[in-house]
Amino acid sequence: MAKRNKILLIDDDNNLRKVIAHNLKNEGFEVVAKSDGVSGVSAFDSNKIDVVVTDLRLPDIDGMEVLRRIKKIDNSIPIIMITAFGTIEQAVSALKEGAFDYITKPFNRDELAIVVKRAFEFKELKGENLRLKKELYEKFSFDLIVHKSEIMKKIIELLKRIAQTESTVLIEGESGTGKELFAKAIHYNSARKNAPFVTVNCAAIPDELMESELFGHSKGAFTGAMHDRKGKFESADGGTIFLDEVGDLKPNLQAKILRVLQEKCIDKIGSDNEIEVDVRVVAATNRNLKEMVEKNEFREDLYYRLCVVPVKVPPLRERREDIPLLIEHFKKIKENARRLNFSDEAMQILINYDWKGNVRELENLIERMAIVKTDNLVTPEDLPYEIRKFNMNQRQFKIDFPESGISLDEVEKEIIIQALEKNNWNQAATARFLKISRPTLMYRMEKYSITKSQ
């Protein structure tokens, strides 16, 4: 049996109350009818009410007080006020306090039915909106970021702390490491989560359009400006703006971004009026901004404004233990990929691969396997040639032994040095590459007096 939408009707006029209740029941609604405000609020508290219809003038508390009390119990409930001509001003005040609408006496059956149906549509739309927001918050929950590596655990703990602040954030990392995912996680776990999250790809927008894109323009500001247009900063007011690939901004725009961070206001193109904006800035780059500052390619003052809290996202090759988990995750979310099983040999090849495109490259591989594989087992032969070739190159290990013999310690020392160089002297990554613990690596480095200067 389909659920009937329930209306709470409060009116002290017995005849009018009976007529309204009768008409609403004929429209298919269930009606709980009360003659005064106190019993009406009590009925709301003890019933699952969807919409409230109340007269403004009641014998005990008035309709305004009913509105306030019900809104304290459930702020999402649409409340329709019934008013006489002389109390329209009061009805308008009720709208300001959160009433959905009002209807003026005398009214006919159709007028009331239209307003009530609109209230139900509004409630359903609001409920759907809340459901979608809940899904969004859950999607970007820190707990759902796929990882098991210690380095990612530390980053996620840092992101959790960052989300509780208003600080500007700079996320640094190679392409495909998930910088936008982390930016969204910061936003949707912050106090700004109900406000907009606006993304700007600074590398994708032509230079001549970027200023208008960021700050907007007034009608007639330039040829083709046929109307006023909001920029991304104004659209993000109250929320977060994500400046992706911020290192690609030209110097003139760097200066304007700096002003927004300092003054909390923007200038539209073609307008003399400043517009205040309340926006949190999260920036990201795959470039070395510090080096760019040293080369005068990026403003030093902007760099330090952006880099209040730096987050360095590691490449996938520095968190290899996360690869099997990520593969399982992508199998679940990619069409037709759940059926795939990777052989031990294939999985090991994927763990050993360097993943220049990082997590995005791994995701694309799983999608590719789901499309091209007709059976369920993925073996080394199924993997792309460049991945198999990398693995074969890694396995080539040939030593030319001199006639006079060779020192095992010297061989071990040389292997460690080469492994460190391959991994940019990152000890954790090198230890994983050599399949030894980090303390073991540090012990051998000390034993052979290995330092970066070598």
N, C-alpha and C positions, 0 to 999 in steps of 0.2 A: 504493500500500500504506500503510495507516494506521500511524502511529508507535506503537511499543509502549513503554510506560513502563518505565524501567529502575530496578531495585532493586539496591543493594549490600548483600549479606548477609555479616556477619562473625561466625563462631562456630568455636571450636576443636574442638567435638564433631562428629566426621565424620558419624556417623549422623544426629544432629539437623539438621546443616547440609543434608545430602542430602534429608531429609524436608521441611524448610521450603522449600528451593529447588524441589523437585518440586511442592509444593502451590501455591506462588506462580506457577510456570509454568502450572499448570492454571487459574489465575485470569486468565491472559492477560498476565502480566508477564514481562519479560526480566530474568534474574537474573545478576549477577556475584557469585560466591561466593568468599570468602577465609577462611583458617583462623587468621589472626593480625592484630593491630591495624596493624602497620607496613605489611604488604602491602595491607591494606584501605584505608588512607589513600592509598597509592600508586595503587591502582586507582581511587579516587575522583578523584584528580588527573588521571588519564589517560583517564577515561571521562565521558560525559555522563550523570551519575547524577541521578535524580529524587528518590529516597527512600533513606535508609540504615536498615538493621536490624542492630543489633550487640549481642552479648552484653556484659554488664558485666565478666565475668571472662574475660580472655584471657591467653595464655602470655607475651606480651611487655609491651606497654603495655596498660593496662586500658581498658574502654569509656569511662570519663570522659575519658581522654587522647585517645581517638579522637574523641570529641565536640568537644573543644577544638580539635584540629588541623583537623578538617573545617570547623568554624565559622569558623576563620581563613581558610580557602580560599573558602568560600561560606556566609555567615551565614543565607541564606534556605532552606537545605536542611532538610526535616523529618527528624529522627533519632529512631528508635524503639529503646528500650533493652529487651533481654531480661534478666530478672532472676530469681533464685531467691528463695524466701520470705525467706531470711535476709539478703538484700541490698536489700530494699525501701527502707530508709532512704537507701541510696546512690542508688537510682533517683529518689527524690524530690529529692535534691540535683542530680541530672542535669537534672530539669525546671527547677530554678531557674537552671541554667546554659544553658538554651535547648533542651533536648531536647523533642521534640513530645509523646511519650507513652512509657509503658513497659508491658510485658506480662509477667506472672508465670508461670514454669514451675510445673506443666505446663499447657499450653494446647492447645486443639484448632485444627483448620484454620480453622474459621469465625471464632474469636476473633481470630486473627492477620489474616485477610482483612479483617475489619471495621476494625481499627486502621490497616492499610496503606491501605485505600481512603479513610479519613478523612484520612490524611496527604496523599494525592494531591489530595483536594478542597481541603484547606487550602492546598497549594502553588498550585493553580490560582486560588483566590480571592485569595491574596497577589499572584500575578502580575498578575491583573486589576486589583487595587487599585493596584499600582505603575504599570501602564499608564495607568490613569485619572489618577493623580497626575502622570505625565509629560505627559499631554495638557493637564492643568491648568497646569503650569509653562510649557509651550510657548504655551498660549493667552494667558497674561499676561506673556509675554516682552516686555521693553522694545523689542526689535527689531520686534515685530509691531504696535506702536502706529502707526497710519497718520498720516504727516506728511511734509512737506518744508519747511515754514516754519522760519525761523531761530528764532522765538520758541518753537516746540515742541521744536526740537533742544536748546535751552538747558534747558527744563523737564525733558526726559527725562534729560539729563546730571545734573541736580540730583536727580531721583528715584533714579537709579542709586546716587548717593552716599548718599542717605538710607536706601536699602534695606540698606546695610551697617552701619548704626548701630542703636541701640535708642531713638533720640530720639522724643518725641511729635511728631506732625505735624498741622498745620492746613491743609487744602486749601480754598481759597476760589475761588468761581466761580459763574457764573450756572447756573440749572437747565439740564440737558441737555448740559453741557460734558464730562461723562465723569469726574466726581470719584470715583465708586465704582470705575471701571476703574483709575484711578491708585492708589487705596488698595489694590486687590487686587494690582496690579503690585508695589507696595512689599512687601506680605506675601510673595507667592510668589517673590520674588527675594531674600528675607532668610533669616537663619539660622532663623527660625521657620516656614519654609514647610511643614514636615511636621505642624505643630500647627494647631488650628482657626483659621479666619477667620470671625468672627461679626459680622453686620451688625445694627445697631439704627437704625430710622428714627424719630428723636425727634419728628418732626412727625406721625407716623401713629398713635402709641399714645396712648390717652386718659391724661390726667394722673393719674387715680386708679389706673391700672394700671402706670404707668411704673416706680415704685420696685420693685415686685415683679418686673417684667420685667428690670430691670437687676441687682438684687441677690438675687432669690429670696425665698422665705418658708418658714417652718417650719409643720408641721401644726398647725392650730388657731390660727394667727396672726390670722385674721379669718374672718368668716362665709364658708363656701365653700372654705376652705383645708383640703381633706381629706387632703392628704399633703405631705411636704416637696417643694420644687421648687427646682431650680437656676436662678439668674439668668444673664443673658448674660455677666456678667464671669466667673463661675465656669466657665461653659461654654467660655469663651475662654482658660482658664488655659494658659499656655505658648505661646499664639499671639497673635493680634491682634484687637482689638475696633474696629469701624468705627462711630463715632457720626455718622450722617448727619443733616444739619439740626440740628446741635448748638445753634444759636442759638434753637431753639424750646423748649429745656429751661427749666422753671420754676426760680425762685431756690433753693427747698429742694433740688432735685435737683442744681443746679449745685454747691451746697455739698458734697453727698455724692460727686459725681464728683471734686471737688477733693481730698477726703480720700483717695479711692482712689489718685489720682496721688501724693499726699504719703506716705501710710502703706503703700501696697501691700497693703491688706486691705479686706474688705467686711463689712458687718453685714447678715445676713438679717433680714427682718421677722419678729418674734416669737422671735428667738434672742439670747441674751446672749454668744454665742461669736463672736469675730472669725475670719474665714477669710482666710488669706493667698492672694493671687493674683499670678501673674507674667504680666502682660498688657501688651502694647504698645497704646497708644491712638493711633488715627488718626481725627481728626475732620474734618468737612466742613460747609460752610455756603454758602448763596447770599445771605446777609445780610452787612452790614458790621458785624462784631463790634466793631470799634474805636469806631464811632459809637454802638453799643448800650452800650458801656462808659461813654462820655461822658454818655449819657442815663440811666445807672444801670439799664439793662435787662439787663445781663450783668455778672457779677462780674469785676472787673479782675484779681484774683489767678488766677482760673481761665483767663482769656484768655491771660495770660502763661505759664501752665503748658501750655496747649494749643499756643500759638504759638511753641514752641521752634524749629521749622523751618517757616516759612510757605511754602506753594506756591500761587501765583496762576495759575489756569487761564484762559487767554484765551477770550473768546467767539469763535464761528466767524467773525464779521465782521472780527475782527482777525487772522485767519489764512486769508484767502480762497484763497491758493494751494493750501491743503490740500483744498479742496472737490472738484476733479476726482478726486483720489486716493480720497477718502472715498466718492464716488459709485461708483467702480470696486470698492471694497471691499464696499459694501453690495449691489452687483449680484451678487457672488460668493456671498454668504451668505444672500440672500433667495430664497425659493422662486420659480422662474419669472422671475427678474430678470436672469439672465446674457444673455438674448437682447436686452435693451434697448440701443438706441444713441441717444444724445442729439445732436441737431443742434447745430452751432456756436452758433446763435442761442439755443437753449434752454440750452445750457451756460453761455453768457455771462450770461443772465438769472439763473441759479442762483448764479453767482459774485458777481453784483452785489447779490443779495438780502440783507437784514439778518439773517435767521435768529434771531428772538427766542427760539425754542426750541432753538437751537444744533444740535449734532450729532444729538440725538434727533429734532428736527424734520426734518432732512435724511434720516435713516434711515426715518422714517415715510413721507416722500414717495416714496422709492424703492420701498418695499413697496406703496404705493398705485398707483404707475405699473405695477408688475408685475401687479396685479390688474385694473386698468381698461383697460389697453392691449391691444387685440386684435392690432395689428401691432407691429413691433419698433422703429420710429422714433419718438422723442419730440421733438415740435416745440413751439415756444412756445405754440401753441393748446391743447396737451395739459396744460399746467401750470395749477395752481389759480389762480383769478382774483386772489386777494390777492397772489400772487407776480408775476403779470403787471402788476397795477395798480401795485405798488411800482416795478417797472422803468419803467413809463410815466411815473410821477411824477418819477423820477430824470432822465428825459430832457427834462422840461419846463424850458426855460431861456429865459426871455424878458426882454429888457432894454428899458426905456423910455428912448429916447435924448432928452435935452433939446435944445431948439433951439440952445442956445449951444455944443453939442458936449460931449464927455466925455473924461476922461483915461483912457487904457488902463491906466496904472499903478494908478489908483484902483479900476478894475473888477477887476484882478487881485488887488489887496490885499483887496478885499471878498470875493471868491470864496475866497481862502485862509482868511480869518477865519471865514467861514461853514462851510467844510469842517472846520476845526479844532474849531469848536463842535459840529458834528454828530458828530465822533469823539472828543468829550470831551478835546480837546487832546492826544490821543495822536498823536505825530508819525509813527510808523511806519504806523498805520492811515490817517492823513490822506494820506500820500504815496501809499499804495496806492489810496485813493479818487480822488485827482487824477491817477492814472496817471503819476506822476513818481517819481524816486528821492528817498530821504530827504535826501541832501546838497543836492539841488536845492531841496527844500522849505525846508531850514534856511537856504540862501543867500537865498531870497526873503523869508523871515521877517525875516532880518537887514536886507535891503535896504529893507523897508517898516517896520522897527522894530515888528514885530508881537510882542506879549507877551500872556500870558494875562490880565493885568489889563484888557486892552481888552474 
